[in-house]
Each structure stands twice: as C-alpha cells, then as structure tokens.
Amino acid sequence: MSGSQWDPDPSAELRRRWGRSPQERAGASSGGNCPDIWELDNGDVAVIGQDLTTSHRYRLPRGVSIDPGESMVVIPRSALISAKPHIPDS
C-alpha cells in the first residue's frame, strides 16, 4: 500500500459474507469456486476473485501502483452490488 504501511493479519478469520453467495447471485456452480467478499473478524475485508495483476500492472493510471506482495483482484459487478447493503458507512 503506497504512502502508509498496512500489514494484514494472517490470523484474522472470516466473520461474515457481504452480499449473497456466488450461487445465489448466478445459480449453482460446481465446487463453489466463485468470487466473494468477506468481512474478517478484525474489520478488514477479504476479496476472492481472479488475479489480474500481470494483465494490468503496466496499464495502471498515473498514481496507481501494485506494490510487491499485492495483487489486483477482479470480481464481477454483481458481487459488489450484492455486498453494498452490508458495507458499513464508517
């Protein structure tokens, strides 16, 4: 994270899903390997999606960077819209 240091807590546990499950959004999928958004027990957020870091690393707008140890993860719009009511205002 550029500008300030933030270190994720690897011991944080998944607490609650934000939004509907992938199966609820798009019907049943085999194995449940679909994008998802979760709040961790320490308040951080985990996003499960496709890693497109390599595809986008050299096409980022000015002022945007993917630092070592970070990845750009892409999720479908429907996952974020489904999560919107669960995202706290502060």
N, C-alpha and C positions, 0 to 999 in steps of 0.2 A: 504494500500500500504506500503510495508516494506521499511524502510530506509528513506523515506521522507514523509511528510504529504501532502496529496492532498484531498481536500474536494470538491465533485461535487456540482454544483449549481443547486438546485432543481427548480429554476425559469427559467432555460435555456429552450428554445423552440427548437423543431425540425426544422431545417432550410432546409436541402436538403438530399435526399436519395443518398447514394453512391451505384451505380450499378443499375441493373434492379430490378423491383419489383419482389416479390416472384412469382406472377402469370406469369410474363414474363419469369422467369427462368425455371419454371416447369409446366406451364399450370395453368389454373384457379384452385383455391382452395376455398373451402367453408368458408366464413367468413373472409378470409384474415389473418388467424392466422398462419403466416409463419415467419421464420427467416428473419431479415432485418438489415441493417446498415444505421445509420443516423448521419450526422454532426449536432451538435447543434449550436445555434446562438452565443455561446461563444467560438466555436472552438473545444470543447470536442466531443467525439463520443459516440453514444448510440448503443448498440448491442442488438437486440431482438433475443433470441434463447432459447434453452432448458437448464434449470438449472440442471447441473450435479455435483454440489458441493458435495453432500453427497456421490455420487459414486466414486469420485476421491480424496476426502480430505486426505485419508490415503495412497494413491498410488502416491503422487506427488514426482517428482525427488528432490534430495538434492538441497536446496537453493530456492525452490519454496514454497510459502505458500498462503493460502487463509485466510486472516485476518477477524476478526469479522466485519460483515457488508458487506463483499464482497461475490460474488458468481462466480463460474466458469460457464460461459455460452458457449454452443457449438452451432455453426452454420454450415451449410453444406459448403463444399469447394466451390461449385458453387457460393454461396453468396459473398465470399471474392474475388474470381476471377472476378466476375462481378463488384465489387467495385474498383478493382485495378486502373483503369484509373482515378478514381475520387479522389484518395488519394493523397494529396499534398506531394511533396518531402521534404518540411520543414514547 
